[in-house]
Amino acid sequence: MYIDGFVAAVPAANKDKYVEMSKGYADYCKGLGAIKIVECWGDDVPDGKLTSFPMAVKLEEGEVVVFSWVEWPDKATRDAANQKMMSDPEMAKMEMPFDGKRMIYGGFQPLREV
């Protein structure tokens, strides 16, 4: 298994747009071999003193932290999917209802699942 994780700041007023965009993204990823996509809308995301989710995405007034991940069967499937996404003109047309420059993301190898 391989995980892509994402944290973003989404304007609260764009929640419905985000949900719609994330549905399309999930369908797209599933078509490329993703096993599971989880989208989480921030509910209890405190500010930190040294570091925090809000600090990581430079959260602004009226925004909510979103935390999501895509579960792939393995890194090779994820890498192939990412390559297809980067060269797909349809992905370039996808409108993100948030500032993508403040999104943080990365790929992770799971250590264990309980």
N, C-alpha and C positions, 0 to 999 in steps of 0.2 A: 504494500500500500504506500501511497505518497500523498501528501497534503499540500495544497496551496492555501495560504492564509492571507486575509485582507482585513485592514482596518481603515475606515474612511469617515470623514465628517460630512453628513448629509443635512441640508436645510430641512428642518421639521416640516415646512410647508411642501416639500417635495417627496414626502413619504409615499404617496400613491404612485408617483412617477418612478420612484426607486423600486417599489414592489413590482411594477410592470416590467421595468428594465431587467430586474433580477430574474424574473420568470423567463424572459427571452434568453438571458445568459445561461440559465440553468438548462434549458432545453438544448441550447447550442452545445454546451459542455457534455451533456448526456449523449448527444449525437457523436461526439468525439471520444467517447469511452469513459466519461466520468461515472463514478458509482453513486455519489451522493453530493448534494450541495446544501449547505446550511447557511441561512441568512438570519442574523440577530440584530434587532433594533435596540439600541442602548436604553436601559431602564434604571440601572443603578451603577453609574460610571463616574466615580468621584475624581475630583482634581487631585493631583499629587503634589508633593513638595519638590521632589527631585525628578520624577518621571511618572507618566500616567498615559492612559489612552487619549484623554483630551489634549495633553501636551504633545503627544506624538503626532497628532493630525492638526495641530494648531486650531483647535476647536474655537469657533466664533459664536457670538450671541445668536441664538435661534437655530443652532445646529445640534444634531444628535450623532453620537458615535455609533457606527455600524461595524459589526464584527462578523466575518463570514469565512467559510472555508469550502474548498472543493476536494473531495476524496477521489483519488485515482487508483486504479488497480496496481500501478507501479510507476516509477519515474519515467521509463521509456514511453509509456502511453501519454503521460503528462507532457513530456518534451515534444512528442509528435503533435499533440493537440495545440500546444503553444506555437509551434512553427506554422501550423495551418491557420491559427487565429491571426498571427502577425501578417500573413500574406493574403488574407481574405478581405476584399474590399467591403464586404458587408459589415465586418467588425469595425472598420474605420467609420462607417456611417452610424454606428450605435451611439446614441446620445446619452451621456452620463449626467444624471441630475445632481451632480456634485462636482467639486473641484478635484479632478483626478491628480493634480500635482501634489495634493496633500495626502493622497492615499498611500499607505504603506503595505507592502506585500512581501511574501517570500515562500519558498518551497521548503518542506520539512519532511524528514524521515521519522515516522513514528517510533517511539521507544517501547511503548506498551499500550495496550487497550484493556480496560477492565470492564 
